[in-house]
Amino acid sequence: MQSTAAYQEHFSDYFVQQDFFRQPKNLYEPIGYILNLGGKRIRPILTLMAAEIFDTPLQKALPAAMAVEVFHNFSLVHDDIMDDAPLRRGKATVHEKWDLNTGILSGDAMLILAYQFFENYEPAVFKALAKLFSKTALEVCEGQQYDVDFENRDDVTIVEYLKMIEFKTAVLVAAALKMGAIIAETTTENANLIYDFGLNLGIAFQLQDDYLDCFGNPETFGKQVGGDIIENKKTYLYLKTVEFAKPAEREELLHLYSIQPQDNAEKIASVKEIFIQTGAATATQKAIEAFTLKSFETLEKMEISDEKKKALQTFGEALMNRSV
């Protein structure tokens, strides 16, 4: 296995060979724009990594990695429309830079483009990739709908929330890894195990994102710390607080989540204090650790060398020790 930076370089070299600036300009220019905003490229890196884990040259996995990246960015374009978000990675979102109709249509085209990259594979591999991709894409949509539904519900449970982040975030991480395994034509058991590894790591990743949104370092997090609190999002932290809180604490939390003050600093500080006092902050950190360890447990069952198991665990540990 190679370093994350090496995988990023391989993917970037392949990425620049793609022609996303076609005609009509007003359809394809927004696609090229969002894809060139960069990001960590974690998902396509996982596809390349998984191919090498199962003894296949990463070059064979580049089209599938590109499909994963295009799909991920398609989902961001449409998510930004639904959230009416003005910025993505510090730049104007597609629907803000162009308009709503452009965001919808260019996003639709990205979904189709993602599928086209699978045409680089022989029929049996193409079928397996397309089947996994369709299942994953539908689950991502289901996860997004759950997220929207939860905004208007006061009875969301921890189990429901974990299912939502599994579908909205974790399944694409898991699928990215399994695609590499499919391309390598490893055993079904290995492919399923690396999917489970990615699924649990993806849940841990999203829980950590929730935690960092509240307790991260503003200089390294890359987004406004406390954004979920400002938007009154019912994250794992919030749900655990409701579960653990004394009546007075719960009443204060519900009040704070019912207001939109002009200055959010005091609201953020008050909510964070409740998260800490109730033990919800500690419980969230323990959940992150539990899902991370669960992902590592699947590695022991995989038919790969101990060196490769260690490399996957090191990657997971690095991902979970992030501050951004």
C-alpha positions as CSV (number, residue, x, y, z in Angstrom):
1,M,0.0,0.0,0.0
2,Q,1.0,3.5,-0.7
3,S,0.7,6.8,1.3
4,T,-2.5,8.8,1.2
5,A,-0.6,11.5,-0.7
6,A,0.5,9.0,-3.3
7,Y,-3.1,7.8,-3.9
8,Q,-4.2,11.4,-4.1
9,E,-1.6,12.1,-6.8
10,H,-2.6,9.1,-8.8
11,F,-6.2,10.1,-8.7
12,S,-5.4,13.8,-9.6
13,D,-3.4,12.6,-12.6
14,Y,-6.4,10.7,-13.8
15,F,-8.8,13.4,-12.9
16,V,-7.1,16.1,-15.1
17,Q,-7.4,13.8,-18.1
18,Q,-11.2,13.9,-17.9
19,D,-13.1,16.4,-20.1
20,F,-15.8,17.9,-18.0
21,F,-15.9,21.2,-20.0
22,R,-18.0,20.2,-22.9
23,Q,-21.0,21.7,-24.8
24,P,-23.5,23.0,-23.8
25,K,-21.3,25.1,-21.6
26,N,-24.0,26.0,-19.2
27,L,-24.5,22.3,-18.3
28,Y,-20.9,21.2,-18.1
29,E,-19.1,24.3,-16.7
30,P,-20.8,23.9,-13.3
31,I,-19.8,20.3,-13.2
32,G,-16.2,21.1,-13.9
33,Y,-16.4,23.9,-11.3
34,I,-17.7,21.8,-8.4
35,L,-15.3,18.9,-9.2
36,N,-12.3,21.3,-9.3
37,L,-13.1,22.7,-5.9
38,G,-11.0,19.8,-4.5
39,G,-11.6,18.4,-1.1
40,K,-9.9,15.5,0.6
41,R,-10.9,12.9,-2.1
42,I,-11.2,10.3,0.7
43,R,-13.7,8.1,-1.1
44,P,-11.9,7.6,-4.4
45,I,-8.6,7.0,-2.5
46,L,-10.4,4.2,-0.7
47,T,-11.3,2.5,-4.0
48,L,-7.7,2.7,-5.2
49,M,-6.5,1.4,-1.8
50,A,-8.9,-1.5,-1.7
51,A,-7.8,-2.6,-5.2
52,E,-4.2,-2.8,-4.1
53,I,-5.1,-4.5,-0.8
54,F,-6.4,-7.3,-2.9
55,D,-3.3,-7.4,-5.2
56,T,-4.7,-5.5,-8.2
57,P,-2.9,-2.4,-9.8
58,L,-4.7,0.8,-8.7
59,Q,-4.8,1.9,-12.3
60,K,-7.5,-0.6,-13.0
61,A,-9.7,1.0,-10.2
62,L,-9.3,4.6,-11.4
63,P,-12.6,4.7,-13.4
64,A,-14.6,3.4,-10.5
65,A,-12.8,5.9,-8.2
66,M,-13.8,8.7,-10.5
67,A,-17.4,7.4,-10.5
68,V,-17.4,7.6,-6.7
69,E,-16.0,11.1,-6.7
70,V,-18.5,12.4,-9.3
71,F,-21.4,10.9,-7.4
72,H,-20.3,12.3,-4.1
73,N,-20.1,15.8,-5.7
74,F,-23.5,15.3,-7.3
75,S,-25.0,14.7,-3.9
76,L,-23.3,17.9,-2.6
77,V,-24.7,20.0,-5.4
78,H,-28.3,18.8,-4.6
79,D,-27.7,18.9,-0.8
80,D,-26.6,22.6,-1.1
81,I,-29.8,23.4,-3.0
82,M,-31.9,21.7,-0.3
83,D,-30.0,23.5,2.5
84,D,-29.9,26.8,0.5
85,A,-26.2,26.8,1.3
86,P,-24.2,29.8,0.0
87,L,-20.7,28.2,0.3
88,R,-19.0,24.9,-0.5
89,R,-15.3,24.5,0.4
90,G,-15.1,28.2,0.8
91,K,-16.5,29.0,-2.7
92,A,-20.0,29.8,-4.0
93,T,-22.2,26.8,-4.4
94,V,-23.3,25.9,-7.9
95,H,-26.9,27.2,-7.5
96,E,-25.6,30.5,-6.1
97,K,-22.9,31.0,-8.8
98,W,-25.4,30.1,-11.5
99,D,-29.0,29.5,-10.6
100,L,-31.3,26.9,-9.1
101,N,-32.2,25.2,-12.5
102,T,-28.6,24.9,-13.4
103,G,-27.8,23.2,-10.1
104,I,-30.6,20.7,-10.6
105,L,-29.8,19.9,-14.2
106,S,-26.0,19.8,-13.8
107,G,-26.4,17.6,-10.7
108,D,-28.6,15.2,-12.7
109,A,-26.0,15.0,-15.5
110,M,-23.3,14.2,-12.8
111,L,-25.3,11.2,-11.7
112,I,-25.4,9.9,-15.2
113,L,-21.7,10.7,-15.8
114,A,-20.8,8.7,-12.7
115,Y,-22.5,5.5,-14.2
116,Q,-20.6,6.0,-17.5
117,F,-17.3,5.4,-15.8
118,F,-18.3,1.8,-15.1
119,E,-18.4,1.2,-18.9
120,N,-14.6,0.8,-18.7
121,Y,-15.1,-2.7,-17.1
122,E,-16.0,-6.1,-18.5
123,P,-19.6,-7.2,-18.2
124,A,-19.4,-9.2,-15.0
125,V,-17.5,-6.5,-13.1
126,F,-19.7,-3.8,-14.6
127,K,-22.8,-5.6,-13.4
128,A,-21.4,-6.0,-9.9
129,L,-20.3,-2.4,-9.7
130,A,-23.6,-1.0,-11.1
131,K,-25.6,-3.1,-8.7
132,L,-23.7,-1.9,-5.7
133,F,-23.7,1.7,-6.9
134,S,-27.5,1.7,-7.5
135,K,-28.1,0.3,-4.0
136,T,-25.8,2.9,-2.5
137,A,-27.2,5.8,-4.4
138,L,-30.7,5.0,-3.3
139,E,-29.6,4.6,0.3
140,V,-27.9,8.1,0.2
141,C,-31.2,9.6,-1.0
142,E,-33.1,7.8,1.8
143,G,-30.6,9.1,4.3
144,Q,-31.0,12.6,3.0
145,Q,-34.8,12.3,3.4
146,Y,-34.5,11.0,6.9
147,D,-32.3,14.0,7.7
148,V,-34.9,16.4,6.3
149,D,-37.7,14.6,8.2
150,F,-35.8,14.8,11.5
151,E,-35.8,18.6,11.3
152,N,-39.6,18.6,12.1
153,R,-39.6,15.8,14.7
154,D,-39.0,16.0,18.4
155,D,-39.0,12.2,19.0
156,V,-35.9,11.1,16.9
157,T,-34.2,8.2,18.6
158,I,-30.5,7.3,18.7
159,V,-31.2,4.2,16.6
160,E,-32.9,6.3,13.9
161,Y,-30.1,8.9,13.9
162,L,-27.5,6.2,13.4
163,K,-29.5,4.7,10.6
164,M,-29.7,8.2,9.0
165,I,-25.9,8.8,9.1
166,E,-25.3,5.2,8.0
167,F,-27.3,5.9,4.8
168,K,-26.4,9.5,4.2
169,T,-22.6,9.1,4.8
170,A,-21.3,5.7,5.7
171,V,-22.7,3.6,2.8
172,L,-20.7,5.6,0.2
173,V,-17.5,5.1,2.2
174,A,-18.2,1.4,2.4
175,A,-19.2,1.1,-1.3
176,A,-16.0,2.9,-2.3
177,L,-13.9,0.2,-0.6
178,K,-16.0,-2.7,-1.9
179,M,-15.7,-1.4,-5.5
180,G,-12.0,-1.8,-5.2
181,A,-12.5,-5.4,-4.0
182,I,-15.0,-6.1,-6.8
183,I,-12.5,-4.9,-9.4
184,A,-9.8,-7.0,-7.8
185,E,-12.2,-10.0,-8.1
186,T,-11.4,-11.1,-4.5
187,T,-13.7,-13.4,-2.6
188,T,-17.2,-12.4,-1.7
189,E,-16.3,-12.7,2.0
190,N,-13.4,-10.3,1.6
191,A,-15.5,-7.8,-0.4
192,N,-18.3,-7.9,2.3
193,L,-15.8,-7.6,5.1
194,I,-14.1,-4.5,3.6
195,Y,-17.6,-3.1,3.1
196,D,-18.3,-3.6,6.8
197,F,-15.0,-2.0,7.7
198,G,-15.9,1.1,5.7
199,L,-19.5,1.2,7.0
200,N,-18.4,1.3,10.7
201,L,-15.6,3.7,10.0
202,G,-18.0,5.9,8.1
203,I,-20.4,6.1,11.0
204,A,-17.5,6.9,13.3
205,F,-16.3,9.6,10.9
206,Q,-19.8,11.3,10.8
207,L,-20.1,11.1,14.6
208,Q,-16.7,12.7,14.9
209,D,-17.8,15.4,12.4
210,D,-20.8,16.1,14.7
211,Y,-18.4,16.4,17.6
212,L,-15.9,18.6,15.8
213,D,-18.7,20.9,14.7
214,C,-19.2,21.7,18.3
215,F,-15.8,21.2,20.0
216,G,-13.4,21.5,17.0
217,N,-10.6,24.1,16.7
218,P,-12.0,27.0,14.5
219,E,-8.5,27.4,12.9
220,T,-8.4,23.8,11.6
221,F,-12.0,22.7,11.3
222,G,-12.6,24.6,8.1
223,K,-16.3,25.4,8.9
224,Q,-18.0,27.5,11.5
225,V,-17.7,25.8,14.9
226,G,-21.2,25.5,16.4
227,G,-22.9,25.5,13.0
228,D,-25.2,22.6,14.0
229,I,-26.2,24.4,17.1
230,I,-27.1,27.5,15.2
231,E,-29.2,25.4,12.8
232,N,-30.8,23.5,15.7
233,K,-29.7,20.2,14.3
234,K,-30.6,17.1,16.4
235,T,-27.2,15.5,16.3
236,Y,-25.9,12.6,18.3
237,L,-24.7,15.1,20.9
238,Y,-28.1,16.6,21.2
239,L,-30.0,13.3,21.4
240,K,-27.6,12.0,24.1
241,T,-28.1,15.2,26.0
242,V,-31.9,14.8,25.9
243,E,-31.4,11.2,27.1
244,F,-29.1,12.1,30.0
245,A,-30.3,15.6,31.0
246,K,-32.1,16.5,34.3
247,P,-35.5,18.2,33.7
248,A,-34.0,21.7,34.2
249,E,-31.2,21.0,31.7
250,R,-33.6,19.5,29.2
251,E,-35.9,22.5,29.4
252,E,-33.0,24.9,28.9
253,L,-31.7,22.9,25.9
254,L,-35.1,22.8,24.3
255,H,-35.5,26.5,24.8
256,L,-32.0,27.2,23.3
257,Y,-33.0,25.1,20.3
258,S,-36.2,27.0,19.8
259,I,-34.5,30.5,19.4
260,Q,-32.5,32.2,16.7
261,P,-30.7,35.0,18.4
262,Q,-28.9,37.7,16.3
263,D,-25.6,36.9,18.2
264,N,-25.2,33.1,18.3
265,A,-22.0,33.1,20.5
266,E,-23.9,32.9,23.8
267,K,-26.3,30.2,22.5
268,I,-23.3,28.1,21.3
269,A,-21.5,28.5,24.6
270,S,-24.6,27.6,26.6
271,V,-25.4,24.5,24.6
272,K,-21.8,23.3,24.7
273,E,-21.8,23.6,28.5
274,I,-25.0,21.5,28.7
275,F,-23.4,18.9,26.3
276,I,-20.5,18.6,28.7
277,Q,-22.4,18.7,32.0
278,T,-24.8,16.0,31.0
279,G,-22.0,13.7,29.9
280,A,-23.3,13.7,26.3
281,A,-19.9,15.0,25.0
282,T,-18.1,12.0,26.7
283,A,-20.7,9.6,25.4
284,T,-20.2,10.8,21.9
285,Q,-16.5,10.3,22.1
286,K,-17.1,6.8,23.4
287,A,-19.4,6.1,20.5
288,I,-16.8,7.3,18.0
289,E,-14.2,4.9,19.6
290,A,-16.7,2.0,19.6
291,F,-17.6,2.2,15.9
292,T,-13.9,2.7,15.1
293,L,-12.9,-0.4,17.0
294,K,-15.8,-2.3,15.4
295,S,-14.4,-1.5,12.0
296,F,-11.0,-2.7,13.0
297,E,-12.5,-6.0,14.2
298,T,-13.5,-6.9,10.7
299,L,-9.9,-6.7,9.5
300,E,-9.0,-9.8,11.6
301,K,-11.4,-11.9,9.5
302,M,-10.0,-10.7,6.1
303,E,-7.9,-13.0,4.0
304,I,-5.0,-10.5,3.6
305,S,-1.5,-10.2,5.1
306,D,-1.0,-8.8,8.6
307,E,0.9,-6.0,7.0
308,K,-2.1,-5.0,4.9
309,K,-4.4,-5.2,7.9
310,K,-2.1,-2.9,9.8
311,A,-2.0,-0.5,6.9
312,L,-5.8,-0.3,6.8
313,Q,-5.9,0.2,10.6
314,T,-3.3,3.0,10.4
315,F,-5.4,4.7,7.7
316,G,-8.5,4.4,9.9
317,E,-6.6,5.8,12.9
318,A,-5.3,8.7,10.9
319,L,-8.8,9.5,9.7
320,M,-10.2,9.4,13.2
321,N,-7.4,11.5,14.7
322,R,-8.2,14.4,12.4
323,S,-9.0,17.9,13.5
324,V,-10.7,18.9,10.3
